[in-house]
Amino acid sequence: MIPHIPLGQWVSDLIDWLLDTVPWLFDAVSAVMQVLVNGLTDALVSPPPVLWIVVFAALALLLRGPWLALYTVLAFLLVVSLELWVETMQTLALVLVAAVIATAVAVPIGILAARHRAVSVIVRPVLDFMQTTPVFVYLIPAVFFFGVGVVPGVVATILFAIPPGVRLTELGIRQVDREVVEAAQAFGARPGQVLREVQLPLALPSIMAGVNQVIMLALSMVVTAGLLGAAGLGAVVVRAVTQLDVGSGFEGGLAVVLLAVFLDRLTAAFGHPTALSRLVRARGRRVPSGAATAAREPASVGERQPA
């Protein structure tokens, strides 16, 4: 007879212990998250929609060209016509805060995993666990620690979005040609210099692909965050489901899709050398040598690989 292992009770006891021991920590995290989301939401909602549409379109034109700029204008004008501008900006604020924090956590962990095999061995099963855990499981500790509202939605979104950022950062650095790294070391470059001036520039496309996936996963948690009381398009969809309002649900879902396409195309451009060159030229500087190397190196590495 296999004995019962009270794993769930242990987890429950751990949560209770944390709530009793460090309640100030969760209060501080909640306050910081609330300030960040509310501040960014106010910045996005306060100006007239036309102003932000022009800014978004200009950024799209600079990074990807006229087609994405045209899509941006039409998509956000449609959002305005659906009277979902405020909700869309609330969602954008939530996604940006969660994505920035998730990226700030994921990229350093990915760098450590790429440079230290022991870290990679420890991190990999943790990432597997995080990626296979059902979305709603993230909500349980978030609600216990932070109650209901926007904060647990942001925290759950951050945890859910971290794994692809770690994996693609590690992959990008590991795929840097060892000959290039050894050449830099032969010229006396220290490990930190090799990382900053060789590995990170060459791994930039993969890292930005990870950032892109972080943002997409954060956006996919919008509806789930709406279940916790977070404002935005998730709340629109949840309200439509509870009221069986097919029209409102379709409009809210369409706004999510329009925002997702815009963010996907825009963030994908940051890993493209051409877009990087455009951005630097727009700021009146030459393209850094590291970025130029990153633009050329993947093709040359591929040419040297055996058939």
C-alpha positions in Angstrom: 0.0 0.0 0.0 1.5 3.3 -1.1 1.3 5.9 1.7 -0.5 9.2 1.0 1.8 12.2 0.6 0.1 15.4 1.8 1.8 17.6 -0.8 -1.1 19.9 -1.2 -1.3 20.4 2.6 2.5 21.2 2.7 2.0 23.9 0.0 -1.0 25.3 1.8 1.0 25.4 5.1 3.9 27.2 3.2 1.5 29.9 1.9 0.0 30.4 5.3 3.5 30.7 6.8 4.6 33.2 4.2 1.4 35.3 4.8 2.1 35.3 8.5 5.8 35.9 8.3 6.4 38.4 5.5 3.0 40.2 4.9 4.9 43.4 4.4 6.7 41.9 1.3 3.4 41.2 -0.5 2.1 44.6 0.5 5.1 46.3 -1.0 4.9 44.2 -4.2 1.2 45.0 -4.5 1.8 48.8 -4.0 4.6 48.9 -6.6 2.6 46.9 -9.1 -0.4 49.1 -8.6 1.6 52.3 -9.0 3.3 51.0 -12.2 0.1 49.8 -13.8 -2.0 52.9 -12.8 0.7 55.3 -13.8 1.2 53.7 -17.3 -2.6 53.4 -17.7 -3.1 57.1 -17.0 -0.3 58.0 -19.4 -2.0 56.0 -22.2 -5.6 57.0 -21.5 -5.2 60.7 -20.6 -4.1 62.1 -24.1 -6.5 62.0 -27.0 -6.5 58.6 -28.8 -5.3 60.4 -32.0 -2.0 61.3 -30.3 -1.1 57.8 -29.4 -2.3 56.4 -32.8 0.1 58.8 -34.5 2.9 57.7 -32.1 2.2 54.0 -32.6 2.0 54.5 -36.4 5.3 56.4 -36.5 7.0 53.7 -34.5 5.6 51.1 -36.8 6.8 53.0 -39.9 10.2 53.5 -38.4 10.7 49.8 -37.5 8.7 47.8 -40.1 7.6 50.2 -42.9 4.4 51.6 -44.3 2.3 48.5 -44.3 2.5 48.0 -40.5 2.0 51.8 -40.1 -1.2 51.5 -42.2 -2.4 48.5 -40.2 -1.7 50.4 -36.9 -3.8 53.4 -37.9 -6.7 51.3 -39.2 -6.6 48.8 -36.3 -6.6 51.5 -33.5 -9.2 53.6 -35.3 -11.4 50.5 -35.3 -10.8 50.1 -31.6 -11.8 53.7 -31.1 -15.0 53.2 -33.1 -15.8 50.1 -31.0 -15.5 52.4 -27.9 -12.9 50.1 -26.5 -10.0 52.5 -26.4 -9.8 52.8 -22.7 -10.0 49.1 -22.1 -7.3 48.5 -24.8 -4.9 50.9 -23.2 -5.6 49.3 -19.8 -4.7 46.0 -21.3 -1.6 47.4 -23.0 -0.4 48.9 -19.7 -0.9 45.5 -17.9 0.9 43.7 -20.7 3.8 46.1 -20.8 4.4 46.1 -17.1 4.3 42.3 -16.9 6.4 41.9 -20.0 9.1 44.3 -18.8 9.4 42.6 -15.4 9.3 39.1 -16.9 12.1 40.1 -19.4 14.2 41.6 -16.6 14.0 38.3 -14.8 14.2 36.0 -17.8 17.2 37.4 -19.6 19.7 37.3 -16.7 18.6 33.8 -15.8 19.1 32.8 -19.5 22.5 34.3 -19.5 23.5 32.4 -16.3 22.1 29.2 -17.7 24.1 29.6 -21.0 27.4 30.3 -19.1 27.0 27.8 -16.3 26.0 24.2 -17.0 24.9 23.7 -13.4 22.4 26.6 -13.6 21.0 25.2 -16.8 20.5 21.8 -15.3 18.6 23.3 -12.4 16.6 25.8 -14.4 15.4 23.4 -17.2 13.1 21.2 -15.1 11.7 24.4 -13.4 10.9 25.9 -16.8 9.3 22.6 -17.9 7.1 22.6 -14.8 6.1 26.3 -15.3 5.2 25.7 -19.0 3.2 22.6 -18.4 1.3 24.0 -15.4 -2.3 24.9 -16.3 -2.9 28.7 -16.5 -5.5 28.7 -13.7 -3.1 27.1 -11.3 -1.1 30.4 -11.3 -4.2 32.2 -10.1 -4.5 30.3 -6.7 -1.3 31.6 -5.0 -1.7 35.0 -6.7 -5.2 35.5 -5.1 -3.9 34.2 -1.7 -1.0 36.6 -1.7 -2.5 39.7 -3.3 -6.3 39.3 -3.2 -8.3 40.3 -6.3 -7.7 43.1 -8.8 -5.0 44.0 -11.2 -2.0 43.0 -9.0 -2.6 39.2 -8.9 -3.3 39.4 -12.7 0.0 41.0 -13.3 1.9 38.6 -11.0 0.3 35.5 -12.6 1.1 37.0 -16.0 4.7 37.5 -15.1 5.2 34.0 -13.9 3.4 32.6 -16.9 5.5 34.6 -19.4 9.0 34.0 -18.0 10.0 30.6 -19.5 10.3 31.4 -23.2 12.5 34.4 -22.4 14.9 32.2 -20.4 15.0 29.4 -23.0 15.5 31.6 -26.0 18.2 33.8 -24.3 20.1 30.7 -23.3 19.7 29.2 -26.8 20.9 32.4 -28.5 24.0 32.7 -26.4 24.8 29.0 -26.8 24.5 29.3 -30.6 27.2 32.0 -30.8 30.1 30.6 -32.8 32.8 29.4 -30.4 35.5 30.6 -32.8 34.3 34.1 -32.4 34.3 33.8 -28.6 37.7 32.2 -28.6 39.0 35.0 -30.9 37.8 37.6 -28.5 39.4 35.8 -25.6 42.6 35.5 -27.5 42.7 39.3 -27.8 42.5 39.6 -24.1 38.8 40.3 -23.6 37.5 39.6 -20.2 34.4 37.4 -19.7 32.2 40.4 -19.1 33.5 42.0 -22.3 32.9 38.9 -24.3 29.4 38.7 -23.0 28.6 42.4 -23.7 30.5 42.9 -26.9 30.3 39.5 -28.6 27.7 37.1 -27.3 24.8 39.5 -26.6 25.0 41.3 -29.9 25.2 38.0 -31.8 22.4 36.5 -29.7 20.1 39.5 -30.1 17.7 38.0 -32.7 17.1 35.0 -30.4 16.8 37.2 -27.3 14.3 39.5 -29.0 12.3 36.4 -30.2 12.1 35.5 -26.5 10.9 39.0 -25.6 8.3 38.7 -28.4 7.1 35.4 -26.9 7.0 36.9 -23.4 4.7 39.7 -24.7 2.5 37.3 -26.6 2.1 35.0 -23.5 1.4 38.1 -21.3 -1.3 39.1 -23.8 -2.8 35.6 -23.7 -3.3 36.0 -20.0 -5.5 39.1 -20.4 -8.8 37.2 -20.1 -7.5 35.2 -17.1 -6.5 38.4 -15.4 -10.0 39.7 -16.1 -11.3 36.8 -14.0 -9.3 38.2 -11.1 -10.9 41.7 -11.4 -8.2 43.3 -13.6 -9.6 46.0 -15.9 -9.2 46.0 -19.6 -10.3 43.8 -22.5 -10.2 40.7 -20.3 -12.9 42.2 -18.1 -14.9 43.0 -21.3 -14.7 39.4 -22.4 -15.4 37.9 -19.0 -18.5 40.2 -18.6 -19.7 39.1 -22.1 -19.3 35.5 -21.1 -21.2 35.8 -17.9 -24.0 37.7 -19.6 -24.0 35.6 -22.7 -23.4 38.7 -24.8 -22.0 37.4 -28.0 -21.6 40.8 -29.6 -19.6 42.4 -26.8 -17.5 39.2 -26.5 -16.7 39.3 -30.2 -15.7 43.0 -30.1 -13.5 42.5 -27.0 -11.8 39.4 -28.6 -11.3 41.4 -31.8 -9.6 44.2 -29.9 -7.3 41.7 -28.3 -6.4 40.2 -31.6 -5.7 43.7 -33.2 -3.5 44.6 -30.2 -1.7 41.2 -30.4 -0.8 41.6 -34.1 0.5 45.1 -33.5 2.7 44.1 -30.6 3.9 40.9 -32.3 5.0 42.7 -35.5 6.5 45.6 -33.6 8.6 43.5 -31.2 9.7 41.1 -33.9 11.2 44.0 -35.7 13.6 44.8 -32.8 15.5 41.5 -33.5 15.9 42.4 -37.2 19.2 44.1 -38.1 17.5 46.3 -40.7 15.0 47.7 -38.1 17.9 48.2 -35.7 19.8 50.2 -38.3 16.7 52.4 -39.0 16.2 53.1 -35.4 19.9 54.1 -34.8 20.0 56.3 -38.0 16.8 58.0 -36.8 18.6 59.0 -33.6 21.5 60.5 -35.7 24.2 57.9 -34.9 26.0 55.3 -36.8 25.1 51.6 -36.3 27.3 50.2 -33.6 29.9 47.7 -34.7 28.3 45.0 -32.5 25.0 45.4 -34.2 26.6 45.3 -37.6 28.4 42.2 -36.7 25.2 40.7 -35.5 23.6 41.5 -38.9 26.4 39.7 -40.8 27.4 36.9 -38.5 24.4 34.4 -38.7 24.9 34.1 -42.5 28.7 33.5 -42.2 28.2 31.0 -39.4 25.7 29.1 -41.5 28.1 29.1 -44.4 30.9 27.5 -42.3 28.7 24.7 -41.1 29.3 21.3 -42.7 26.7 20.0 -45.1 
